[in-house]
Amino acid sequence: CGNCNKAETSTSEDEPSILKPCTMCHSVSYCSRDCKKSHAKKHKKVCAGLAQEYAKTAPVKMASRAPPKSDTFRGGLQKWQFDT
């Protein structure tokens, strides 16, 4: 954890300890929301620069269009073209 230095290990099989990365720069991880809030003032100073570096190397996420649910609209357009 970037605030309390807790390592990403599980204390038991039922409750794994998962560190969540900063959503902007992904370079610092936190074990809890409280730790993230406590460290926010210090981290804010470097976060923007780290976020720019992360953006250069991060994979690009593309939005995808789902196929149309039905062809009724397209069929209507084709019918209109033949009718005119």
Secondary structure, 3 states (H helix, E strand, C coil): CCCCCCCCCCCCCCCCCCCEECCCCCCCEECCHHHHHHHHHHHHHHHHHHHHHHHHHCCCCCCCCCCCCCCHHHHHHHHHHHHC
